[in-house]
């Protein structure tokens, strides 16, 4: 389980600075292991486990070196001393900080519970196959390959439609006049997409076209006025199960999490 450490670990940045301003120790700090404590500060042990957690946060792809171990050790010593100083002043009893500490503690416990629940209820191959078969059986939204020309005014759009009627090339007009710079350079071409990729007005107009047909009137959207041509349609093919297995597992695990939340809420008295 990955633990999100408190923001106080900005102190990690102080460790290298402190080392740069003081003489180097005679020997590097002991490597972190699961045996003896990482350090003892005013009689209180800092467990090696703390070092493992902080080291994971600090490493960020860095190699495991004695220098990294030293930074981890110094950071945790700083953290112990400063947190103790804060508690000695009673800062941990102030309502805002006490609330933050409580919320973060509960957040970590909740994450641990959900991870344990998912682990205890693993996704089976039968569930994966059933989810895949269900998706395969559902009618797929057709995908459209279209071109459009976007202009600011209805008059400009009407002029473009008239020019197209006079055999002007759609691609040429798009390159010269479309305000959609992303598609204009490609003659107004848009990627293959289903209707969900477009705003409703554009989507409805596109769905009403036949292959090779252009809108007879300008289509107004929040972006301006569009002239749209439908170049082609296709039915999307569901990838093989092996290609989407990981995504299906994630979706089923998300359902497990929803199940866990529903279960604890069902047995709770909430006023």
Buried (B, 14 or more C-beta within 10 A) or exposed (E): EEEEBEEEBEBBEBBBEBBEEEEEEEEBBBBBEEEEBBBEBEEEEBBBEBBBBBBEBBEEEEEEEEBBBBBBBBBBBBBBEEBEEBEEEEEEEEEEEEEEEEEBEEEBEEBEEBBEBBEEBEBEEEBBEEBBEEBEEEEEEEBBBBBBBBBEEEEBBBBBBEBBEEEEEBBEBBBEBBBBEEBBEEBBBBEBBBBEBBEEBBBEBBBEBEEEEBBEEBBBBEBBBBBBBBBEBEEEEEEEBEEBBEEBBEBBBEBBEEEBBEEEEEEEEEE
